[in-house]
Amino acid sequence: MSPHFCKVGKIKANTNKLVSVKELERRIKNFVDDISKVEFSKDARGAI
């Protein structure tokens, strides 16, 4: 394999997208609240 395409050690994490634990907990709580409001048909429940 050509070293031209090797990216090992060259890729760094995007620290701008990192969030705090409190923000992550808030997002999870909002997601769970939203998903609990979704109504599934009887056919969808049977498939799970």
C-alpha positions as CSV (number, residue, x, y, z in Angstrom):
1,M,0.0,0.0,0.0
2,S,1.3,3.4,-0.9
3,P,2.2,5.6,2.1
4,H,0.5,8.4,0.1
5,F,-2.9,7.2,1.4
6,C,-1.8,6.3,5.0
7,K,-3.5,8.5,7.5
8,V,-2.5,6.7,10.7
9,G,-1.6,9.2,13.4
10,K,-2.5,12.2,11.1
11,I,-6.2,12.4,12.0
12,K,-7.0,14.3,15.1
13,A,-10.3,14.5,17.0
14,N,-12.5,17.5,16.3
15,T,-12.6,19.1,19.8
16,N,-15.2,21.6,18.6
17,K,-17.8,18.9,18.6
18,L,-17.0,17.6,22.1
19,V,-19.8,18.3,24.6
20,S,-19.8,18.3,28.4
21,V,-21.4,15.5,30.4
22,K,-24.3,17.7,31.5
23,E,-25.0,18.6,27.8
24,L,-24.9,15.0,26.8
25,E,-27.3,14.1,29.7
26,R,-29.7,16.9,28.6
27,R,-29.6,15.6,25.0
28,I,-30.3,12.0,26.0
29,K,-33.2,13.2,28.3
30,N,-34.7,15.2,25.5
31,F,-34.4,12.3,23.1
32,V,-36.1,9.9,25.5
33,D,-38.9,12.4,26.2
34,D,-39.4,12.8,22.4
35,I,-39.3,9.1,21.7
36,S,-41.8,8.4,24.4
37,K,-44.3,10.7,22.7
38,V,-44.2,8.7,19.5
39,E,-47.2,6.4,18.9
40,F,-46.5,3.2,17.1
41,S,-49.1,1.2,15.2
42,K,-50.0,-2.3,16.4
43,D,-48.2,-3.7,13.4
44,A,-44.9,-1.9,14.3
45,R,-45.1,-3.2,17.9
46,G,-45.5,-6.8,16.8
47,A,-42.4,-6.6,14.7
48,I,-40.2,-5.6,17.6
